[in-house]
Amino acid sequence: MVTHDPRAAERAHTVLHLEKRDARGGRAGPPPVKYRHLLLANLFRRPVRTALTVGSFAVALFLFGILAVVRAPSTRGSTSPASTAW
């Protein structure tokens, strides 16, 4: 109970120090995720779009990984013919 009335504070069951905890009783800080239900609802509203987005992200990560593997020997001073092509 948050109050400035001393009589009401005497009848309160718990003492809550607001500099240490918030009104919900948890640690002070940012509130929990507020719009999680909207996010999940919109993710599954168009499953094809969600699948294409996730798939394109996976392909991009795969291609960046392949590029890193192919370019790695050229930056290490390798003498193989593949490293001089770049």
VMD Tcl script that draws the C-alpha trace (Angstrom):
set ca {
  {0.00 0.00 0.00}
  {1.42 3.35 -1.01}
  {0.18 6.26 1.06}
  {1.24 9.44 2.76}
  {-1.38 9.04 5.49}
  {0.31 7.77 8.68}
  {-2.94 6.22 10.01}
  {-3.44 4.25 6.81}
  {0.18 3.18 6.88}
  {-0.29 1.74 10.37}
  {-3.11 -0.49 9.09}
  {-1.13 -1.68 6.06}
  {-0.13 -5.34 6.04}
  {3.14 -4.94 4.18}
  {5.78 -2.28 4.07}
  {7.06 -1.62 0.60}
  {10.14 0.49 0.01}
  {9.68 1.91 -3.46}
  {13.33 2.67 -4.01}
  {14.03 -1.08 -3.81}
  {10.84 -2.64 -5.21}
  {7.99 -1.56 -7.37}
  {4.27 -1.67 -6.57}
  {3.94 -5.24 -7.91}
  {6.40 -6.50 -5.32}
  {9.10 -7.42 -7.85}
  {12.38 -5.77 -8.56}
  {12.24 -2.25 -9.88}
  {13.02 -1.98 -13.56}
  {11.36 -2.07 -16.93}
  {7.88 -3.56 -17.05}
  {7.42 -7.04 -18.51}
  {6.73 -7.45 -22.21}
  {3.57 -5.49 -22.78}
  {2.53 -6.46 -26.29}
  {3.54 -10.12 -26.42}
  {0.02 -11.24 -27.31}
  {-0.10 -8.86 -30.28}
  {3.28 -10.02 -31.50}
  {2.32 -13.69 -31.37}
  {-1.08 -13.07 -32.92}
  {0.45 -11.21 -35.87}
  {3.19 -13.79 -36.33}
  {0.69 -16.56 -36.91}
  {-1.91 -14.49 -38.75}
  {-0.04 -15.03 -42.02}
  {1.98 -18.22 -41.63}
  {3.35 -18.15 -45.19}
  {4.84 -14.70 -44.66}
  {6.33 -15.81 -41.34}
  {7.84 -18.92 -42.93}
  {9.33 -16.92 -45.81}
  {10.82 -14.38 -43.40}
  {12.37 -17.04 -41.18}
  {13.60 -18.94 -44.24}
  {15.22 -15.91 -45.80}
  {16.94 -15.12 -42.51}
  {18.27 -18.71 -42.35}
  {19.54 -18.55 -45.95}
  {21.26 -15.22 -45.25}
  {23.03 -16.67 -42.19}
  {24.07 -19.72 -44.21}
  {25.49 -17.57 -47.01}
  {27.40 -15.35 -44.59}
  {28.85 -18.48 -42.99}
  {29.93 -19.88 -46.35}
  {31.48 -16.54 -47.30}
  {33.43 -16.45 -44.03}
  {34.75 -19.98 -44.64}
  {35.77 -19.21 -48.23}
  {37.49 -15.93 -47.38}
  {39.27 -17.19 -44.25}
  {42.25 -18.82 -46.05}
  {42.97 -15.66 -48.05}
  {43.36 -13.58 -44.91}
  {45.70 -16.10 -43.27}
  {48.34 -16.01 -45.95}
  {47.62 -19.38 -47.49}
  {49.48 -20.34 -50.68}
  {46.73 -22.45 -52.20}
  {45.32 -21.35 -55.59}
  {41.88 -20.86 -54.07}
  {43.15 -18.14 -51.75}
  {44.63 -16.05 -54.58}
  {41.33 -15.90 -56.47}
  {39.95 -13.24 -54.14}
}
mol new
graphics top color blue
foreach p $ca { graphics top sphere $p radius 0.5 }
foreach p [lrange $ca 0 end-1] q [lrange $ca 1 end] { graphics top cylinder $p $q radius 0.2 }
display resetview
